[in-house]
């Protein structure tokens, strides 16, 4: 397309200068400003094993023409060949960097030395070189081995022969060209920008309902289900499409003109009059961002209504410039006022009807809910791993004015997908464990975008609360929350991309012996992206690919299994996927009876938290079965029966969540004496300001580093008097393990392990006895002076 008049790219410079390496991988060199291609990450190249030739059935032609090889002389000359700078330079010119050159030579030498015979031409060259050893070269030179060495290198590293083709396949610089149907029409893009509770999605949905045909794309099943219900209630036939479910508005299963779906399930081939893409800011998500990019660039609709934060306006506008499409921006303001209070809650005794306490870990949910009910109050509980039906029931219970449940304890799962009548949002903490773009775990403060999304749930328009309030549980956090909320939302800078099955299949054609995990690694290593895009994190995909690598599956089926939506931290679900894949590979259908035996269905109501967590995992297994049933219908034939028992399981989990405090008490009473409790008995009202540094979960951290981090976390408490500060800090540090509140909090957030905690306590006491860190050192010096005085006397 011709350049747009007056448009200056946000990243500046020529198009070639906008190329950048993929953040998730390391490269030996990066693309230059002239558009030259960068070298691949050769550490990802796995050599194909090449077996030496055994006792040949045929005669050794080379030995007959010359003489048998002296393997000792051959070894000496091979080593000379390896050390020659000219040979290393030739190798580099043919794509063999130092790593590949070394690996190829080791394989080449092993092949020659362990083979009973080699090809006649190689035998003759080796014989000539050995005959001329120590003489003026008459017949052969070690350099003559290079063509044979290069041939061997290309056999064990087949990617060397097709590097240009692989680079073309993994070129991700022009994603708009992947969707020719969308490029064939002129689409109108309307961006509805505004904060939570501003009515932006409402206006987009009104246009969706008035259109002859339309598709709604949302981030959650709950949102898709809500639009599905609203449409059909308004007499607009609408189908529901999620990864695990298809619900038709028409009884004869004819496709309705309107569809509400999760964004990964949208079709880029079906034409619509109107499309709605909700929560567009998630285009930057490191795991799922590719789905928003695909929908934005690929949907075949006359009008695309995009809803989300204003922070995404610039990126969406730039992306649409590359397709030659205009963007109309409609800004919305919040419909009800939202006030940040000047005081923290500080005690659960200060709770009021309509309060929602937001926690960022399941253990905090358990702890807070138990202490609320210990005060004679009922509370609803919502967190991410609960089934959608249970979330809806808990929301219904909290919203019901006739229900005695007036308090909600939830994770940030309430940020979208649920309509809740909340008066006041109370942040139990403002730090949250996250996964960065490199797949590492970090503990950091919530972002402005996250804080606004959660805080905005208070004072919902149309509810009984006409004004929303937000505060924190702890006084120290309130100042920082105000700072976070006052900062501008960081602009969305790039859109996610993900390799398609077709791209991986083309890679596999060139590299038939590579594993799927290795194919993905090489793809990301070679890929080039425009500055407007990034390649999404593929760690979950690779985890599943490695897990099922030993199972014989065709590439397309293997790819589908690796894209299954599951939490790899749930062993039971991962084990089930492995069993699914194994039985699938044997061409044995996964029947309802088989699934019941595996999950031990029917299941009883949970008696403790462990059993509740297991029931949630079983629910995820049923979800996994249903997800696979829509991709391999003949191998997962009993979707209807599985959906029926999943609904029953949902009811069982609801019973468990309603009795969650009883389950917590049972779990704690059953805990072995001397072990740290899962949740703290007393709610921590005074606490330190969190250290918001990124904490990677890499193994092997030294205890001294852990000790210094703990000292920083524990040592930032404000005090008027330095002496009082030191004594108070020392007293809390030494008693924190026994009291359980701070120690358990650090354990829950992944900052400490039980072993580290014991070691820290021991080292901490030793440091104080030795007078280190300035805590009690003066007293130690005084005592030692007295002892020295006694000795002198």
N, C-alpha and C positions, 0 to 999 in steps of 0.2 A: 504494500500500500504506500502511496506517496506520503511524505512527511506532512504532518498537520501544521498549517501556517501558524507561526508564533508560538509553537509548543516547544518548550525546553525540557528534556528529560530530567526527572528529579535527581537521577544519579550522575547526570552531566556527561559530557564527552561523547565520542562516537559510539556507535552500537557495539563495535568490537571491544571498546574499553569497558563495557558494562559486564563483560563475562567475568565470572568469578568462580573459584573452586567451591565444591560442595563442602559445607561446614562439617558434615558428619564424617568425612574421611580425610586422610592426609595424603599428600601427593609429593612426588619427587620434584616437580616443578609446576608452576601455575601458568595459566594463559597470559600471554603478554598483551599489550595494548594493540599490537598489530593483528590480533586474532589468531596467532600461532597456537597450535594444540599443545597441551601440557602432557608431560610424561605420565604414564600410569603408575599406580602404587603397586610395584612388583612384588611386595610382600604378600599380596593376595594371590599370586600365581602359584598354584599347587602343581608340582610336576606329575605327569602321568607315568606310572611305573613301567619300565621297559625291561623285560626279563632277558638275561644273557642267553645266548644260544647254547643248548645242551649238546649231548653227543649227537652229531648230525647223522641222519640216515644216509645222506649222500656223501660222496668223498669230498675232502677239502681241496677244492680246485686251486686256491691260491698256493697251498703247500706243494701241490704237484707242479705248478708252474715255476715256483721258486724253491723254497725250503720252509720247514716248520719255523715258526717264530720263537725267538728267544724272549720269553716273557720278562726276564730281568732287564734286558736292553730296552724292550718296549716301554717298561715302566719309567726308566730313566728319561727316555725321549719324550714321553707324555708329560712328565713334570717340567721338562725344558719348554715344551709347547705352552704350558699354562703360564709360565713366568714371563714370556716374551711380551713386551709392551705393545708391539705391533699387532699381536693377536688380540690383546685386550681392546685396542682401539678399533679393530675390525669388528669385534663382537659388539661394541657400543654402537657402531654405525648400523648394525643389523638388529638393534633393539635389545641387546643383552647388556644390562647394566652390571655393576660389580656383583650384585646378589645373584642374578640369573646366570651370569657367566660362571660363577663358582659352582652353583648347583648343577649346571649343565656339564661342566667339566668332571665333577665327581661322578655323575651318572655315566658319562662317556668313558671315563677310565675304568669304572667298574664293569661296564658292558664288555670292553675289549679284554680286560684281564680275566674275567670269569667265563667268557665264551670259549667253547671248544674250537670254534672256527668263526671267521668273519668273512664278509663278502670278498670276492677275489680282488677287486680293485683296491680296497682298503688294505688287504693282506700284502699286495705288491708294494704299495706306498710305504707301509710299515717296514717291510723287508729292506727296501732301498735305503730308508733312513737309518736303520740299524747297521747296515753294511757300511755306510759312510761315516759311522760314529768315530770321531777322533781324526778324520781325514778331511782333506779339502773336498767340499761337496761336489760330487760328480753326478750322482743319480737322484738323490732325494734330500729334502730339507724338512724340518719339523713344520714349517709354515704350510707345507703341502697337505697337512692334516685338516686345515681349517674348513674346507668344503664338507668333509665328513663329520667334523665336529658340529658345524652349523646345521647340517641335516638332522643329526641326532638331537640337537637343542630344539629344533622345531617339532620333532616327534614328541618330546616330553613336555614342551610348552607350545601347544598348537595355536594359542592366541597370537604368537609372533607372526604367523603367516596371514592372519586376518585382522590385524590391528586397525587398519583403516575402516574395514566394514564394521567392526565393533564400535568404533568412535561414531560412525554415522548412526548406528542403531541407538546409541545412548546419548545422542545430541538432543537436549531438552530445551533448546533456545527458542523454539517457536511453537509453544503449546496451542495457540489458536488454530494452527493448521491441522491439528488432530481431529477437528470437528467440522468437516466440510459441509454437513447439513446446516449447521448454525451459521456458517459463513455465507451460505447461499441466500440467506434472507437478511433484511435490514431490521434489526431488533431495536426497540426503544427501552432504555435502561432508566428506571426510576429508583433513586436511593432514598428510602425513608430513614432519616437519621434522628436519633434522640436517645435519651436515657431510659432506664427501666420505668415503666408506668407512665409513658408519654403518649400512648395510643398509636405509635408508628405501625405496629403489626396489625392493629385493628383496621386501619385504613387500607393496608395492602390486602387484607382478607376480604374486605368489602368489594374490592375490585375483582378478586378471585371468584367470589360468589356470583357476581353479575356477569361474568364472562360465559361464553358458550362452552369453553373447555379450559381447564386449568390444572396446574400441578403445584402443590405446596411441598417444599423441602425443608425439613426441620432437623435439629441435631439430636432429638430424643424421640423415643417411641411415644412417650406421654404427650408430647406436643403434636405429633402426627395424629394420635388418637383423638385429641381434643378438637382438631380441625375436622377430622372425619365425622365426629359427632355433631359439631356445629353445622356442617354442610348439610348433612342428612336431616337434621332438625329443621333447617331452613328450606326443606324440600328441594335441595340441590343434590342429586345423586352423586355420591363420592365413594370411591374405593379406598381401602387402607392397605398400604404396602410397606412392610418392614422386612428386615432380614429373616425374621422367624415366622411371619404371618402374612396371609392374604385374606382380606375380608371384602367381599363384593357387595355393592349396594343392591344390585339386581339379583333376584332369586335364581335366575338361570345362568348365573356366573358370567354374564356379558360384561365387558369392561365399561365402566361409567365414564362420562366425559371429564369428570374431575377425579383427581387422585391426591391423597395426602400420604406422604412417604417420609421415611428417614432419608437423609440426603445422599447416603451411599447407594440407595436403591433407585434413584431417579434415572429415567431413560433419556438418553441424548439423541434418540432417533425418532421419537414420537412428537408430532407437531401439536402445539397448544396455542391458545389465544393469550393466556396469561400464566406466568410462572412466578411463584413467591419463594425467595431464598431467605430464610430466617437466620438471625445471629451471624451475619456475614463476617464479623470480626474474628470468627473462628477459622477463617482462611489462613491465619497465621499459626494455627495449632500444630505443634511438632509431630503429632501422630495422625490427626484426621484432616489437616488442612487441605490435602489434595482433593477431598470430596467437594469442598466449596469451590475450589478452582475449577474442577471439572463441570460443576453445575453452572457457574457463572459464564464460562467460555463455551460450554457445549449445549445448553438447553435450547431446543428449537421452539421458541415462543415469540410472538409478536411483541409482547411486553414482558420485561423482566423486572419484578418489584423486589428490590433488595432492602432488607431491614437489618438495622444494627447500629453500632456505635459510630459517631461522627469521625472517630479516629481512622476508620477504614475508607473514608471518602476519597482521599488522594490516591490511594492504591487502586481502588476500583476504577477511578477516572483514568488513571494511566493504563490499566489493563484494557479498558475499552477503547482508548486511543489506538492501541495496537490492532484492534479489530475494526477500526473506523466507525465506532458507534458513539453516539452522544450520551451523556449522563445528566439526567435532571435530578437535582437534589431538593428534597423537601425536609425541612428541619422542624422538629417537634420539641416542645418543652414539657417538663413533668407536669402532670395534671393536678397533683396534690403536693403540698409543701413537705419537705423533709428537713428535720432539725437535728443537728449534732448536739447532744446534751453537754452541759459543762461539768457533769459529775458522772462518775462510774457507779456501777451497781454495788460492787464491793461485798455484798452478802446476798445469798439466796433468799434471805428473809424479806428482801426489798422487791421481790417479784410482784408483778401485777398481771391481771388478765390481759391476754393479747401479746405477751412477751414471747420472744423467740431467742433462745441462746444458741449461737452458732459455734460449733466446735470443728476442728480439722482432723480429728482422729476418732475412731470408733470407741477406743477406750475412754476418751473424754466424754463421749455420749453416754456410756454406761455409768461413769462416775457421777456426772451431773444429774442424770435422770433418777438415780437412786437417792441422791441427797434431796432432790425436790420432793419425791414421794415420801421421804422420811419426815418431811415437814407437813404432811397431810394434804399435799396438792397432787392432782393428777396431771400427767404430761403426755403428749404425743411425741413419737420418735420417728425421725426420717433420716436415713443415710443412704449412700450410693448403692450398696450391694443388696438392698432390699428389693424384692420384686415390685414391678410397677403397680400391681393391684394392692399390695400392702401399703405403698406410699400414698396411693389415692385414698385408701380407707383411713389412714392416719391423718391425712389432710382434712378429710371429711369430718372426722371426729373433732379436730381442733377448730374447724370453721363453724361447727354446729352450735348455735347460741344456747340450745337446750342441753348440751352435753357439759358435764362438770369439768371436762378437760379444757383448761384455759391457757396452758403453757405448752410451748413447742421446743423440743431440743433437736437440733438438726445439724447436719454438715452443710457444706456449700452446695449440696445437691438441690437445695431450695432455690438456687440462683436462677433456674429456668425450669419450665415444665409443669409447675404446680401453682394453682391460684390459691393464695393463702391470705386470711384476714389477720394481718400482723400489725400491731400498734407500735411495738418497739423491738428493734434488732439489737441484741447484746452480743458482742464479740467476746467469746471466752478467751481467745488468743488472737494475735494478729500475725503469727508466723504459721507457715504451712509447708509440709513436705511436698516437693515438686520434682519432676524429672526434666532435666534440661535437654537441649538439642543433641547432646552427646550420649544421652541415655543414663546420665549419672543422677543420683539422688541428691537433692539440695534442701536445706532448711532455710527458708528466707521469708521476709515479710511479704504479705499479700500485696499485689499490685493495685494501683489506683483503679484499674478496670474491674478487678475482682471485688474490691471493696465497694465500688459503686453498684455493681450488679447485685451483691448480697444486701447492702443497706437499702437499695431501692425497693426491696420487697415490702418494706414497712409502709403503711398508709396507702394500700392499694385503692385505686379509683373505683368507686362503686361499692366499697365495703363499708362496714359500720365505723371504721376509723378514717376520718377525713384528713388526718395529718400523721405523718410518720416520724418516728424518732429513732436515733441510733446512738449507742454508747458502747462501753466496754465493761467487762467484768472487773478489771483491775485498773487502778488509778494510773499506774505507770504507762499502760497501753493507750490511754485516752489521748494524751498529747501526740503520740505517734500516729494514731488513727486520724486525728484532725489534719496532721501534716500530709498523710497519704491522700485523704479525700480532697485536700486543697490543691494538690498537684494536677496539672493537666494530664489527660490520658495519653500515653505514648502512642504515636501514630503507628498504624500497621504498615510495615515496610516491605513485606514480601509474602507471596502466596505459595502454598505447599504443592509439591508434585510427588508422584509415586510411579515407579515402573509399571507398565501395563503387562498383562499376560502375553500379549502378542510380542512385545519387546523382549521379554524373557525367553519366549520360544525361539525367537531369531538368534538370541545369544546362545541358546542351547544347541542350535543347529551347528554353529561354528565351534562350540566347546562341548561335545557330547559326553565327555568323561567327567566334567565338573559337577560338583554337587550344587543343589539349588541355592544353598546359603552362599557358596563361593561365587555362583553366577551373579547373585545380587550384589555381593561385595565388589566384584569387578565392574559391574554396571555402574554403581555409584562412583567408583574410582575414576572411570573414564568419562562420566557424564559432565556436560557443560550446561550451565543454566544462565539465563539472562538475569540481570540484577534485580528484576522484579520477582524472582522465584527462588525457592530453595527446595532441596529434596528432603522429604519427611523422614523422620526417624524410623528405621527398619529393624530395630532390635527385637521386637516381638515376633516379627515375621521370621527372622533368622533363628530365633529360639525354637520356634515350632519346626522350621526346616531341618535344623540339626536333630531335633527330637525324633522325627519320623524318617530320617535319612536312610536308615537300614531297612525300611519297609519298601518292597518293590511296588512302585506306583508310576503311572505315566506322568509326564511333566505337568499337564493341565490339571489333573486331579491333585497332584502334590501341591500345586500353587493354590488351589481352592482350600485345601486343608490348612495351609499356612496363613490364609487370610481370615480364618475363623475368629470371631470376636470372643476371646476369652481372656481371663486374667491369669497370667502365667505364674502368679504367686499362689494360686490355688492348686495344690498337688492333685486333689481328687479329680478336678476338671481336666487337668493336663493328662493324667493317667487315662481318663476316659477317652480323650481324643486319640491317644495312642492305640487304645483297643479298637476304637472305631476304624482307624486307618488300617490296622492289621487285618481285621475281619473284612474290610472293604477290599483289600488287596487279594484276599482269597476268594473274592466274588461271592461272599456269603452275606445275604441281607441282614441288616440290623433290625430285628423284630422287636415288637412290644414286650414279648416274654423275656427276650435276652436283656433288654434294658431294665425290666423290673428286677431280674435276678442280680444284675450288676449294682443297682441302687438300693437293693433290699426293700423295694416297695411292696406293701404299704408301710408308711413311716408314722411313728407316733409323735405326739406333741413334744417339744423339747423340754428337758428337765433342767438344763443348765445352758450357759452361754456357748459352750463348745458344741453342744448338739444343735443349737440355733444356727451357728455358723455353718455346720455341716448341711443343714437343711437348705441354707442359702446356696451352698455349692451344688447340691442336687438340683435345685431350681435352675442354676446355670447350665448344668448338664442337659436338662430337658430343653433349655433354650438352644444349646449347641445341636442337639438332635434335630430340632425343628429347622434350624438354620441350614443344616446339611440336607434336610429332606427336600428343600426347594431347589437344591443344586444336583442332588442325586436321588430322584424320586423313587427309582426302582430298588435302590439299596437301603433307603430309609423309608419304608412303605407305610409306617403306622403313625403318621403325624397327627391324625385326628384323635387316636387313643392317647397319645402322649400329651396333647393339649388338654385333654380332659383331666388327666391326673395332675398336670401342672397347675390347673385351677384349684384342685383339691389341696395340693401342696401349698399354694398361696394362702388358702384359708388356715392351714396348720401354722404357717409362719406368722400370720396375723395374730393368732392366739399367743404364740411365743412372744411377739413384740409387745402385746398388751400386758403380758406378765413379766416384762423384762427385768424389773427390779427383783422379783422372786428368783429369776434365773441367776442374776448377779450374786445374790446372797448364797444360793446353793453352790455356785462356782467357788466363792471365797471360802465357804465352810469346808469344801472338799479339798482346798489347796493344802499342800503339804506344809507342816510347820517349818518356819525358818526361811521359807522362800518369799520373795517379794510379791505382794498382792498385785493382781491385775489392775485394780483401780484403788485409788487412795480413799481412806475412810473419811478424812477431813478435807474439806474443800480449801485449796490454798488461796488465802485472801491476800497475804503479802508475798511478793515474789520478786525476782530480779527482772530487770529489763533484758529482753532476749538479745542474744548475740545473733545478728541476722546475717552472719557470714555464710557463704555456701559451704556445705559440709558434704563432701563426696563419700560414698559408701565403699570406697576401695578398701581392700583388705591390706593388712600389714602395717597399719599405722602404729607408730611407736608409742609406748605408754607415756613417755615424757611429753609428746605432742598432745596426747589426750589430756594429760594433767594440766598443761598450759591452757588448753581450751576451757577446761572445767574451771580453772582459776579465773579466766576472763569472764565466763558466764556468771560465776558466783560473786565476782568482785566489782560489779558495776552499780551496786546499790548505793543510793544517795544517803548521806548522813551529815548532820550539822557538825559533828565533832569527829576528828580522825581517830581518836582513841576509841570512842563509842563505835565507830564504823568497823574498826578492826576486831574488837571483841565480839560485836554482833555477828560479823561475817564468820569469824572463827567458830563461834558457838553453833551457828546454823550449818556450816560445812561439816562439822564433826557429827552432828546429830541428824543430818538430812537422810542418811541411809535408814536409820532406825525409824524416823518419822514417816518416811515413805512418799511424801508429796513431791518434793523436788526430784528425788532420785527416780521415782517412777515416771515422772514427766520426761526426764532426760532419756530414760529407757524407752518410753513409748515413741519418742520422736527420732529414735535411731542414733542419738548422740553417744550413748553408752551401751555396753553389754553388761550382763551380770558379772562376768569375769573382770572386765575393766573396772566396774564399780568397786569390787572387793580390793583390787589392786590400788585404785585411787585412794580409798580410805586408808589403806596401809601406808602408801607413800605420803599422803597428806599429813598423817600423824608423824611420820619420820621427819618430814620437812620442818614441821613446827618444833619438834624436839631439837632439831639442829639449828633452829633460829632463822630458817630461810624465809623469803618473801616478806620479811619485816614484821611478821606476826608473832609477837611474844619474844622477839630477839633481844629486846632491851632487858626483859626479865631474865633471859638466859645469860646475858652478859653479867648482870648483877650477881646471879647465883655463882657463876664461874669465878667472879672476882672474890666473893666471900670464901669460896673453897681455897683459892690460891692464898688468901690472907691467913687462913687457918694453917695451911701447910708451912708458911713462913714462920708463924708463931711456934 
